[in-house]
Amino acid sequence: MELTTVATFDNTPTAYIAKGRLEAEGIPCWLKDENMGQTDWLYNIAVGWIKLQVEAQHAPRAREILATDYSDRVENLDE
């Protein structure tokens, strides 16, 4: 199975949010190097951050999902 990196992140929470978006759309995905920065933040820089990876055939759709801005669908919670 050939994995393709579709996004990189500098922190674990943001990486997991993106992973959840893809999984909700039915795209299996994995985080690579997600634990490297927990011992020393500089390790993230050394390994090229946290990588969100999918199977190569899902990469175009995954990138499209991650690029979609859903903020216009969220109701104003201050009202």
Distance bins in CASP14 RR format, pairs under 12 A and 6 or more apart:
PFRMAT RR
TARGET T0000
AUTHOR 0000-0000-0000
RMODE 2
METHOD distances of the structure
MODEL  1
1 28 0 0 0 0 1 0 0 0 0 0 0
1 30 0 0 0 0 0 1 0 0 0 0 0
1 53 0 0 0 0 0 1 0 0 0 0 0
1 54 0 0 0 0 0 1 0 0 0 0 0
1 55 1 0 1 0 0 0 0 0 0 0 0
1 56 0 0 0 0 1 0 0 0 0 0 0
1 57 0 0 0 0 0 1 0 0 0 0 0
1 58 0 0 0 0 0 1 0 0 0 0 0
2 53 0 0 0 0 1 0 0 0 0 0 0
2 54 0 0 0 0 0 1 0 0 0 0 0
2 55 1 0 0 1 0 0 0 0 0 0 0
2 56 1 0 1 0 0 0 0 0 0 0 0
2 57 0 0 0 0 1 0 0 0 0 0 0
2 58 0 0 0 0 0 1 0 0 0 0 0
2 59 0 0 0 0 1 0 0 0 0 0 0
3 28 0 0 0 0 0 1 0 0 0 0 0
3 29 0 0 0 0 1 0 0 0 0 0 0
3 30 1 0 0 1 0 0 0 0 0 0 0
3 31 0 0 0 0 0 1 0 0 0 0 0
3 32 1 0 0 1 0 0 0 0 0 0 0
3 51 0 0 0 0 1 0 0 0 0 0 0
3 52 0 0 0 0 0 1 0 0 0 0 0
3 53 1 0 1 0 0 0 0 0 0 0 0
3 54 1 0 0 1 0 0 0 0 0 0 0
3 55 1 0 0 1 0 0 0 0 0 0 0
3 56 1 0 0 1 0 0 0 0 0 0 0
3 57 0 0 0 0 0 1 0 0 0 0 0
3 58 0 0 0 0 1 0 0 0 0 0 0
3 59 0 0 0 0 1 0 0 0 0 0 0
3 62 0 0 0 0 0 1 0 0 0 0 0
4 27 0 0 0 0 0 1 0 0 0 0 0
4 29 0 0 0 0 0 1 0 0 0 0 0
4 30 0 0 0 0 0 1 0 0 0 0 0
4 32 0 0 0 0 0 1 0 0 0 0 0
4 51 0 0 0 0 1 0 0 0 0 0 0
4 52 0 0 0 0 1 0 0 0 0 0 0
4 53 1 0 0 1 0 0 0 0 0 0 0
4 54 1 0 0 1 0 0 0 0 0 0 0
4 55 1 0 0 1 0 0 0 0 0 0 0
4 56 1 0 1 0 0 0 0 0 0 0 0
4 57 0 0 0 0 1 0 0 0 0 0 0
4 58 0 0 0 0 1 0 0 0 0 0 0
4 59 1 0 1 0 0 0 0 0 0 0 0
4 60 0 0 0 0 1 0 0 0 0 0 0
4 61 0 0 0 0 0 1 0 0 0 0 0
4 62 0 0 0 0 1 0 0 0 0 0 0
4 63 0 0 0 0 1 0 0 0 0 0 0
5 15 0 0 0 0 0 1 0 0 0 0 0
5 18 0 0 0 0 0 1 0 0 0 0 0
5 29 0 0 0 0 0 1 0 0 0 0 0
5 30 0 0 0 0 0 1 0 0 0 0 0
5 31 0 0 0 0 0 1 0 0 0 0 0
5 32 1 0 0 1 0 0 0 0 0 0 0
5 33 0 0 0 0 0 1 0 0 0 0 0
5 47 0 0 0 0 0 1 0 0 0 0 0
5 48 0 0 0 0 1 0 0 0 0 0 0
5 49 0 0 0 0 1 0 0 0 0 0 0
5 50 0 0 0 0 1 0 0 0 0 0 0
5 51 1 0 1 0 0 0 0 0 0 0 0
5 52 1 0 0 1 0 0 0 0 0 0 0
5 53 1 0 1 0 0 0 0 0 0 0 0
5 54 0 0 0 0 1 0 0 0 0 0 0
5 55 0 0 0 0 0 1 0 0 0 0 0
5 56 0 0 0 0 0 1 0 0 0 0 0
5 59 0 0 0 0 1 0 0 0 0 0 0
5 62 0 0 0 0 0 1 0 0 0 0 0
5 63 0 0 0 0 0 1 0 0 0 0 0
5 66 0 0 0 0 0 1 0 0 0 0 0
6 15 0 0 0 0 0 1 0 0 0 0 0
6 18 0 0 0 0 1 0 0 0 0 0 0
6 19 0 0 0 0 0 1 0 0 0 0 0
6 21 0 0 0 0 0 1 0 0 0 0 0
6 22 0 0 0 0 1 0 0 0 0 0 0
6 27 0 0 0 0 1 0 0 0 0 0 0
6 29 1 0 0 1 0 0 0 0 0 0 0
6 30 0 0 0 0 0 1 0 0 0 0 0
6 31 0 0 0 0 0 1 0 0 0 0 0
6 32 0 0 0 0 0 1 0 0 0 0 0
6 51 0 0 0 0 1 0 0 0 0 0 0
6 52 1 0 1 0 0 0 0 0 0 0 0
6 53 1 0 0 1 0 0 0 0 0 0 0
6 54 1 0 1 0 0 0 0 0 0 0 0
6 55 0 0 0 0 0 1 0 0 0 0 0
6 56 0 0 0 0 0 1 0 0 0 0 0
6 58 0 0 0 0 1 0 0 0 0 0 0
6 59 1 0 1 0 0 0 0 0 0 0 0
6 60 0 0 0 0 1 0 0 0 0 0 0
6 61 0 0 0 0 1 0 0 0 0 0 0
6 62 1 0 1 0 0 0 0 0 0 0 0
6 63 1 0 1 0 0 0 0 0 0 0 0
6 64 0 0 0 0 1 0 0 0 0 0 0
6 65 0 0 0 0 1 0 0 0 0 0 0
6 66 1 0 0 1 0 0 0 0 0 0 0
6 67 0 0 0 0 1 0 0 0 0 0 0
7 14 0 0 0 0 1 0 0 0 0 0 0
7 15 0 0 0 0 1 0 0 0 0 0 0
7 17 0 0 0 0 0 1 0 0 0 0 0
7 18 1 0 1 0 0 0 0 0 0 0 0
7 19 0 0 0 0 1 0 0 0 0 0 0
7 20 0 0 0 0 0 1 0 0 0 0 0
7 21 0 0 0 0 0 1 0 0 0 0 0
7 22 0 0 0 0 1 0 0 0 0 0 0
7 29 0 0 0 0 1 0 0 0 0 0 0
7 31 0 0 0 0 0 1 0 0 0 0 0
7 32 0 0 0 0 0 1 0 0 0 0 0
7 49 0 0 0 0 1 0 0 0 0 0 0
7 50 0 0 0 0 1 0 0 0 0 0 0
7 51 1 0 0 1 0 0 0 0 0 0 0
7 52 1 0 1 0 0 0 0 0 0 0 0
7 53 0 0 0 0 1 0 0 0 0 0 0
7 54 0 0 0 0 1 0 0 0 0 0 0
7 59 0 0 0 0 0 1 0 0 0 0 0
7 62 0 0 0 0 1 0 0 0 0 0 0
7 63 1 0 0 1 0 0 0 0 0 0 0
7 64 0 0 0 0 0 1 0 0 0 0 0
7 65 0 0 0 0 0 1 0 0 0 0 0
7 66 1 0 1 0 0 0 0 0 0 0 0
7 67 0 0 0 0 1 0 0 0 0 0 0
8 14 0 0 0 0 0 1 0 0 0 0 0
8 15 0 0 0 0 1 0 0 0 0 0 0
8 18 0 0 0 0 1 0 0 0 0 0 0
8 31 0 0 0 0 0 1 0 0 0 0 0
8 32 0 0 0 0 1 0 0 0 0 0 0
8 33 0 0 0 0 1 0 0 0 0 0 0
8 34 0 0 0 0 0 1 0 0 0 0 0
8 44 0 0 0 0 1 0 0 0 0 0 0
8 45 0 0 0 0 0 1 0 0 0 0 0
8 47 0 0 0 0 0 1 0 0 0 0 0
8 48 1 0 0 1 0 0 0 0 0 0 0
8 49 1 0 1 0 0 0 0 0 0 0 0
8 50 1 0 0 1 0 0 0 0 0 0 0
8 51 1 0 1 0 0 0 0 0 0 0 0
8 52 1 0 0 1 0 0 0 0 0 0 0
8 53 0 0 0 0 0 1 0 0 0 0 0
8 66 0 0 0 0 0 1 0 0 0 0 0
9 15 1 1 0 0 0 0 0 0 0 0 0
9 16 0 0 0 0 1 0 0 0 0 0 0
9 17 0 0 0 0 1 0 0 0 0 0 0
9 18 1 0 0 1 0 0 0 0 0 0 0
9 19 0 0 0 0 1 0 0 0 0 0 0
9 31 0 0 0 0 1 0 0 0 0 0 0
9 32 0 0 0 0 0 1 0 0 0 0 0
9 33 0 0 0 0 1 0 0 0 0 0 0
9 34 0 0 0 0 1 0 0 0 0 0 0
9 36 0 0 0 0 0 1 0 0 0 0 0
9 37 0 0 0 0 0 1 0 0 0 0 0
9 44 0 0 0 0 1 0 0 0 0 0 0
9 48 0 0 0 0 0 1 0 0 0 0 0
9 49 1 0 1 0 0 0 0 0 0 0 0
9 50 1 0 1 0 0 0 0 0 0 0 0
9 51 0 0 0 0 1 0 0 0 0 0 0
9 52 1 0 0 1 0 0 0 0 0 0 0
9 53 0 0 0 0 0 1 0 0 0 0 0
9 66 0 0 0 0 0 1 0 0 0 0 0
10 33 0 0 0 0 0 1 0 0 0 0 0
10 34 0 0 0 0 0 1 0 0 0 0 0
10 36 0 0 0 0 0 1 0 0 0 0 0
10 37 0 0 0 0 1 0 0 0 0 0 0
10 41 0 0 0 0 1 0 0 0 0 0 0
10 42 0 0 0 0 0 1 0 0 0 0 0
10 43 0 0 0 0 0 1 0 0 0 0 0
10 44 1 0 0 1 0 0 0 0 0 0 0
10 45 0 0 0 0 1 0 0 0 0 0 0
10 47 0 0 0 0 0 1 0 0 0 0 0
10 48 0 0 0 0 1 0 0 0 0 0 0
10 49 1 0 1 0 0 0 0 0 0 0 0
10 50 1 0 0 1 0 0 0 0 0 0 0
10 51 0 0 0 0 0 1 0 0 0 0 0
11 17 0 0 0 0 0 1 0 0 0 0 0
11 18 0 0 0 0 0 1 0 0 0 0 0
11 31 0 0 0 0 0 1 0 0 0 0 0
11 34 0 0 0 0 0 1 0 0 0 0 0
11 36 0 0 0 0 0 1 0 0 0 0 0
11 37 0 0 0 0 1 0 0 0 0 0 0
11 38 0 0 0 0 0 1 0 0 0 0 0
11 41 0 0 0 0 1 0 0 0 0 0 0
11 44 0 0 0 0 1 0 0 0 0 0 0
11 49 0 0 0 0 1 0 0 0 0 0 0
11 50 1 0 0 1 0 0 0 0 0 0 0
12 18 0 0 0 0 0 1 0 0 0 0 0
12 19 0 0 0 0 0 1 0 0 0 0 0
12 31 0 0 0 0 1 0 0 0 0 0 0
12 33 0 0 0 0 0 1 0 0 0 0 0
12 34 1 0 1 0 0 0 0 0 0 0 0
12 35 0 0 0 0 1 0 0 0 0 0 0
12 36 0 0 0 0 0 1 0 0 0 0 0
12 37 0 0 0 0 1 0 0 0 0 0 0
12 38 1 0 0 1 0 0 0 0 0 0 0
12 41 0 0 0 0 0 1 0 0 0 0 0
12 44 0 0 0 0 1 0 0 0 0 0 0
12 49 0 0 0 0 0 1 0 0 0 0 0
12 50 1 0 0 1 0 0 0 0 0 0 0
12 52 0 0 0 0 0 1 0 0 0 0 0
13 19 0 0 0 0 0 1 0 0 0 0 0
13 20 0 0 0 0 0 1 0 0 0 0 0
13 31 0 0 0 0 0 1 0 0 0 0 0
13 34 0 0 0 0 0 1 0 0 0 0 0
13 50 0 0 0 0 0 1 0 0 0 0 0
14 20 0 0 0 0 0 1 0 0 0 0 0
14 21 0 0 0 0 0 1 0 0 0 0 0
14 31 0 0 0 0 0 1 0 0 0 0 0
14 34 0 0 0 0 0 1 0 0 0 0 0
14 49 0 0 0 0 0 1 0 0 0 0 0
14 50 0 0 0 0 1 0 0 0 0 0 0
14 52 0 0 0 0 1 0 0 0 0 0 0
14 66 0 0 0 0 0 1 0 0 0 0 0
15 21 0 0 0 0 0 1 0 0 0 0 0
15 22 0 0 0 0 0 1 0 0 0 0 0
15 29 0 0 0 0 0 1 0 0 0 0 0
15 30 0 0 0 0 0 1 0 0 0 0 0
15 31 1 0 1 0 0 0 0 0 0 0 0
15 32 0 0 0 0 1 0 0 0 0 0 0
15 33 0 0 0 0 1 0 0 0 0 0 0
15 34 1 0 0 1 0 0 0 0 0 0 0
15 35 0 0 0 0 0 1 0 0 0 0 0
15 36 0 0 0 0 0 1 0 0 0 0 0
15 37 0 0 0 0 0 1 0 0 0 0 0
15 44 0 0 0 0 0 1 0 0 0 0 0
15 49 0 0 0 0 1 0 0 0 0 0 0
15 50 1 0 1 0 0 0 0 0 0 0 0
15 51 0 0 0 0 1 0 0 0 0 0 0
15 52 1 0 0 1 0 0 0 0 0 0 0
15 53 0 0 0 0 0 1 0 0 0 0 0
15 66 0 0 0 0 0 1 0 0 0 0 0
16 22 0 0 0 0 0 1 0 0 0 0 0
16 23 0 0 0 0 0 1 0 0 0 0 0
16 29 0 0 0 0 0 1 0 0 0 0 0
16 30 0 0 0 0 0 1 0 0 0 0 0
16 31 1 0 0 1 0 0 0 0 0 0 0
16 34 0 0 0 0 1 0 0 0 0 0 0
16 50 0 0 0 0 1 0 0 0 0 0 0
16 52 0 0 0 0 1 0 0 0 0 0 0
17 23 0 0 0 0 0 1 0 0 0 0 0
17 24 0 0 0 0 0 1 0 0 0 0 0
17 31 0 0 0 0 0 1 0 0 0 0 0
17 50 0 0 0 0 0 1 0 0 0 0 0
17 52 0 0 0 0 0 1 0 0 0 0 0
17 66 0 0 0 0 0 1 0 0 0 0 0
17 70 0 0 0 0 0 1 0 0 0 0 0
18 24 0 0 0 0 0 1 0 0 0 0 0
18 25 0 0 0 0 0 1 0 0 0 0 0
18 27 0 0 0 0 0 1 0 0 0 0 0
18 29 0 0 0 0 1 0 0 0 0 0 0
18 30 0 0 0 0 0 1 0 0 0 0 0
18 31 0 0 0 0 1 0 0 0 0 0 0
18 34 0 0 0 0 0 1 0 0 0 0 0
18 50 0 0 0 0 1 0 0 0 0 0 0
18 51 0 0 0 0 0 1 0 0 0 0 0
18 52 1 0 1 0 0 0 0 0 0 0 0
18 53 0 0 0 0 0 1 0 0 0 0 0
18 54 0 0 0 0 0 1 0 0 0 0 0
18 62 0 0 0 0 1 0 0 0 0 0 0
18 63 0 0 0 0 0 1 0 0 0 0 0
18 65 0 0 0 0 1 0 0 0 0 0 0
18 66 1 0 1 0 0 0 0 0 0 0 0
18 67 0 0 0 0 0 1 0 0 0 0 0
18 68 0 0 0 0 0 1 0 0 0 0 0
19 25 0 0 0 0 0 1 0 0 0 0 0
19 26 0 0 0 0 0 1 0 0 0 0 0
19 27 0 0 0 0 1 0 0 0 0 0 0
19 28 0 0 0 0 0 1 0 0 0 0 0
19 29 1 0 1 0 0 0 0 0 0 0 0
19 30 0 0 0 0 1 0 0 0 0 0 0
19 31 1 0 1 0 0 0 0 0 0 0 0
19 32 0 0 0 0 0 1 0 0 0 0 0
19 34 0 0 0 0 1 0 0 0 0 0 0
19 50 0 0 0 0 1 0 0 0 0 0 0
19 51 0 0 0 0 0 1 0 0 0 0 0
19 52 1 0 0 1 0 0 0 0 0 0 0
19 53 0 0 0 0 1 0 0 0 0 0 0
19 54 0 0 0 0 1 0 0 0 0 0 0
19 62 0 0 0 0 0 1 0 0 0 0 0
19 65 0 0 0 0 0 1 0 0 0 0 0
19 66 0 0 0 0 0 1 0 0 0 0 0
20 26 0 0 0 0 1 0 0 0 0 0 0
20 27 0 0 0 0 1 0 0 0 0 0 0
20 28 0 0 0 0 0 1 0 0 0 0 0
20 29 1 0 0 1 0 0 0 0 0 0 0
20 30 0 0 0 0 0 1 0 0 0 0 0
20 31 0 0 0 0 0 1 0 0 0 0 0
20 52 0 0 0 0 1 0 0 0 0 0 0
20 62 0 0 0 0 0 1 0 0 0 0 0
20 65 0 0 0 0 0 1 0 0 0 0 0
20 66 0 0 0 0 0 1 0 0 0 0 0
21 27 0 0 0 0 1 0 0 0 0 0 0
21 29 0 0 0 0 1 0 0 0 0 0 0
21 52 0 0 0 0 1 0 0 0 0 0 0
21 54 0 0 0 0 0 1 0 0 0 0 0
21 61 0 0 0 0 0 1 0 0 0 0 0
21 62 0 0 0 0 1 0 0 0 0 0 0
21 63 0 0 0 0 0 1 0 0 0 0 0
21 64 0 0 0 0 0 1 0 0 0 0 0
21 65 1 0 1 0 0 0 0 0 0 0 0
21 66 1 0 0 1 0 0 0 0 0 0 0
21 67 0 0 0 0 0 1 0 0 0 0 0
21 68 0 0 0 0 1 0 0 0 0 0 0
21 69 0 0 0 0 0 1 0 0 0 0 0
21 70 0 0 0 0 1 0 0 0 0 0 0
22 28 0 0 0 0 1 0 0 0 0 0 0
22 29 1 0 1 0 0 0 0 0 0 0 0
22 30 0 0 0 0 0 1 0 0 0 0 0
22 31 0 0 0 0 0 1 0 0 0 0 0
22 52 1 0 0 1 0 0 0 0 0 0 0
22 53 0 0 0 0 0 1 0 0 0 0 0
22 54 1 0 0 1 0 0 0 0 0 0 0
22 55 0 0 0 0 0 1 0 0 0 0 0
22 58 0 0 0 0 1 0 0 0 0 0 0
22 59 0 0 0 0 0 1 0 0 0 0 0
22 61 0 0 0 0 1 0 0 0 0 0 0
22 62 1 0 1 0 0 0 0 0 0 0 0
22 63 0 0 0 0 0 1 0 0 0 0 0
22 64 0 0 0 0 0 1 0 0 0 0 0
22 65 1 0 0 1 0 0 0 0 0 0 0
22 66 1 0 0 1 0 0 0 0 0 0 0
22 68 0 0 0 0 0 1 0 0 0 0 0
23 29 1 0 0 1 0 0 0 0 0 0 0
23 30 0 0 0 0 0 1 0 0 0 0 0
23 31 0 0 0 0 0 1 0 0 0 0 0
23 52 0 0 0 0 0 1 0 0 0 0 0
23 54 0 0 0 0 0 1 0 0 0 0 0
23 58 0 0 0 0 0 1 0 0 0 0 0
23 62 0 0 0 0 0 1 0 0 0 0 0
23 65 0 0 0 0 0 1 0 0 0 0 0
24 62 0 0 0 0 0 1 0 0 0 0 0
24 65 0 0 0 0 1 0 0 0 0 0 0
24 66 0 0 0 0 0 1 0 0 0 0 0
24 70 0 0 0 0 0 1 0 0 0 0 0
25 54 0 0 0 0 0 1 0 0 0 0 0
25 58 0 0 0 0 1 0 0 0 0 0 0
25 61 1 0 0 1 0 0 0 0 0 0 0
25 62 0 0 0 0 1 0 0 0 0 0 0
25 63 0 0 0 0 0 1 0 0 0 0 0
25 64 0 0 0 0 1 0 0 0 0 0 0
25 65 1 0 1 0 0 0 0 0 0 0 0
25 66 0 0 0 0 1 0 0 0 0 0 0
25 68 0 0 0 0 1 0 0 0 0 0 0
25 70 0 0 0 0 0 1 0 0 0 0 0
26 54 0 0 0 0 0 1 0 0 0 0 0
26 55 0 0 0 0 0 1 0 0 0 0 0
26 58 0 0 0 0 1 0 0 0 0 0 0
26 61 0 0 0 0 1 0 0 0 0 0 0
26 62 0 0 0 0 1 0 0 0 0 0 0
26 65 0 0 0 0 1 0 0 0 0 0 0
27 52 0 0 0 0 0 1 0 0 0 0 0
27 53 0 0 0 0 0 1 0 0 0 0 0
27 54 1 0 1 0 0 0 0 0 0 0 0
27 55 0 0 0 0 1 0 0 0 0 0 0
27 56 0 0 0 0 0 1 0 0 0 0 0
27 57 0 0 0 0 0 1 0 0 0 0 0
27 58 1 0 1 0 0 0 0 0 0 0 0
27 59 0 0 0 0 1 0 0 0 0 0 0
27 60 0 0 0 0 0 1 0 0 0 0 0
27 61 1 0 0 1 0 0 0 0 0 0 0
27 62 1 0 1 0 0 0 0 0 0 0 0
27 63 0 0 0 0 0 1 0 0 0 0 0
27 64 0 0 0 0 0 1 0 0 0 0 0
27 65 1 0 0 1 0 0 0 0 0 0 0
27 66 0 0 0 0 0 1 0 0 0 0 0
28 52 0 0 0 0 0 1 0 0 0 0 0
28 53 0 0 0 0 1 0 0 0 0 0 0
28 54 1 0 0 1 0 0 0 0 0 0 0
28 55 1 0 0 1 0 0 0 0 0 0 0
28 57 0 0 0 0 0 1 0 0 0 0 0
28 58 1 0 0 1 0 0 0 0 0 0 0
28 61 0 0 0 0 0 1 0 0 0 0 0
28 62 0 0 0 0 1 0 0 0 0 0 0
29 51 0 0 0 0 0 1 0 0 0 0 0
29 52 1 0 0 1 0 0 0 0 0 0 0
29 53 1 0 0 1 0 0 0 0 0 0 0
29 54 1 0 1 0 0 0 0 0 0 0 0
29 55 0 0 0 0 1 0 0 0 0 0 0
29 58 1 0 0 1 0 0 0 0 0 0 0
29 59 0 0 0 0 0 1 0 0 0 0 0
29 61 0 0 0 0 0 1 0 0 0 0 0
29 62 1 0 0 1 0 0 0 0 0 0 0
29 63 0 0 0 0 0 1 0 0 0 0 0
29 65 0 0 0 0 0 1 0 0 0 0 0
29 66 0 0 0 0 0 1 0 0 0 0 0
30 50 0 0 0 0 0 1 0 0 0 0 0
30 51 0 0 0 0 1 0 0 0 0 0 0
30 52 1 0 0 1 0 0 0 0 0 0 0
30 53 1 0 1 0 0 0 0 0 0 0 0
30 54 1 0 0 1 0 0 0 0 0 0 0
30 55 0 0 0 0 1 0 0 0 0 0 0
30 58 0 0 0 0 0 1 0 0 0 0 0
30 62 0 0 0 0 0 1 0 0 0 0 0
31 49 0 0 0 0 0 1 0 0 0 0 0
31 50 1 0 1 0 0 0 0 0 0 0 0
31 51 1 0 0 1 0 0 0 0 0 0 0
31 52 1 0 0 1 0 0 0 0 0 0 0
31 53 1 0 0 1 0 0 0 0 0 0 0
31 54 0 0 0 0 0 1 0 0 0 0 0
32 44 0 0 0 0 0 1 0 0 0 0 0
32 47 0 0 0 0 1 0 0 0 0 0 0
32 48 0 0 0 0 1 0 0 0 0 0 0
32 49 0 0 0 0 1 0 0 0 0 0 0
32 50 1 0 0 1 0 0 0 0 0 0 0
32 51 1 0 1 0 0 0 0 0 0 0 0
32 52 0 0 0 0 1 0 0 0 0 0 0
32 53 1 0 1 0 0 0 0 0 0 0 0
32 54 0 0 0 0 0 1 0 0 0 0 0
33 39 0 0 0 0 0 1 0 0 0 0 0
33 43 0 0 0 0 1 0 0 0 0 0 0
33 44 1 0 0 1 0 0 0 0 0 0 0
33 45 0 0 0 0 0 1 0 0 0 0 0
33 46 0 0 0 0 1 0 0 0 0 0 0
33 47 1 0 1 0 0 0 0 0 0 0 0
33 48 1 0 0 1 0 0 0 0 0 0 0
33 49 1 0 0 1 0 0 0 0 0 0 0
33 50 1 0 1 0 0 0 0 0 0 0 0
33 51 1 0 1 0 0 0 0 0 0 0 0
33 52 0 0 0 0 0 1 0 0 0 0 0
33 53 0 0 0 0 0 1 0 0 0 0 0
34 43 0 0 0 0 0 1 0 0 0 0 0
34 44 0 0 0 0 1 0 0 0 0 0 0
34 47 0 0 0 0 0 1 0 0 0 0 0
34 48 0 0 0 0 0 1 0 0 0 0 0
34 49 0 0 0 0 1 0 0 0 0 0 0
34 50 1 0 1 0 0 0 0 0 0 0 0
34 51 0 0 0 0 1 0 0 0 0 0 0
34 52 0 0 0 0 1 0 0 0 0 0 0
34 53 0 0 0 0 0 1 0 0 0 0 0
35 43 0 0 0 0 1 0 0 0 0 0 0
35 44 0 0 0 0 0 1 0 0 0 0 0
35 47 0 0 0 0 0 1 0 0 0 0 0
35 50 0 0 0 0 1 0 0 0 0 0 0
36 42 0 0 0 0 1 0 0 0 0 0 0
36 43 1 0 1 0 0 0 0 0 0 0 0
36 44 1 0 1 0 0 0 0 0 0 0 0
36 45 0 0 0 0 1 0 0 0 0 0 0
36 46 1 0 0 1 0 0 0 0 0 0 0
36 47 1 0 1 0 0 0 0 0 0 0 0
36 48 0 0 0 0 1 0 0 0 0 0 0
36 49 0 0 0 0 1 0 0 0 0 0 0
36 50 1 0 0 1 0 0 0 0 0 0 0
36 51 0 0 0 0 0 1 0 0 0 0 0
37 43 1 0 1 0 0 0 0 0 0 0 0
37 44 1 0 1 0 0 0 0 0 0 0 0
37 45 0 0 0 0 1 0 0 0 0 0 0
37 46 0 0 0 0 1 0 0 0 0 0 0
37 47 0 0 0 0 1 0 0 0 0 0 0
37 48 0 0 0 0 0 1 0 0 0 0 0
37 49 0 0 0 0 1 0 0 0 0 0 0
37 50 0 0 0 0 1 0 0 0 0 0 0
38 44 0 0 0 0 1 0 0 0 0 0 0
38 50 0 0 0 0 0 1 0 0 0 0 0
39 46 0 0 0 0 0 1 0 0 0 0 0
39 47 0 0 0 0 0 1 0 0 0 0 0
40 46 0 0 0 0 1 0 0 0 0 0 0
40 47 0 0 0 0 0 1 0 0 0 0 0
41 47 0 0 0 0 0 1 0 0 0 0 0
41 49 0 0 0 0 0 1 0 0 0 0 0
41 50 0 0 0 0 0 1 0 0 0 0 0
42 48 0 0 0 0 0 1 0 0 0 0 0
42 49 0 0 0 0 0 1 0 0 0 0 0
43 49 0 0 0 0 0 1 0 0 0 0 0
43 50 0 0 0 0 0 1 0 0 0 0 0
44 50 1 0 0 1 0 0 0 0 0 0 0
44 51 0 0 0 0 0 1 0 0 0 0 0
52 58 0 0 0 0 0 1 0 0 0 0 0
52 59 0 0 0 0 0 1 0 0 0 0 0
52 62 1 0 0 1 0 0 0 0 0 0 0
52 63 0 0 0 0 0 1 0 0 0 0 0
52 65 0 0 0 0 0 1 0 0 0 0 0
52 66 1 0 0 1 0 0 0 0 0 0 0
53 59 0 0 0 0 1 0 0 0 0 0 0
53 62 0 0 0 0 1 0 0 0 0 0 0
54 60 0 0 0 0 1 0 0 0 0 0 0
54 61 0 0 0 0 1 0 0 0 0 0 0
54 62 1 0 1 0 0 0 0 0 0 0 0
54 63 0 0 0 0 1 0 0 0 0 0 0
54 64 0 0 0 0 0 1 0 0 0 0 0
54 65 0 0 0 0 0 1 0 0 0 0 0
54 66 0 0 0 0 0 1 0 0 0 0 0
55 61 0 0 0 0 0 1 0 0 0 0 0
55 62 0 0 0 0 1 0 0 0 0 0 0
56 62 0 0 0 0 0 1 0 0 0 0 0
56 63 0 0 0 0 0 1 0 0 0 0 0
58 64 0 0 0 0 0 1 0 0 0 0 0
58 65 0 0 0 0 1 0 0 0 0 0 0
58 66 0 0 0 0 0 1 0 0 0 0 0
59 65 0 0 0 0 0 1 0 0 0 0 0
59 66 0 0 0 0 0 1 0 0 0 0 0
60 66 0 0 0 0 0 1 0 0 0 0 0
60 67 0 0 0 0 0 1 0 0 0 0 0
61 67 0 0 0 0 0 1 0 0 0 0 0
61 68 0 0 0 0 0 1 0 0 0 0 0
62 68 0 0 0 0 0 1 0 0 0 0 0
END
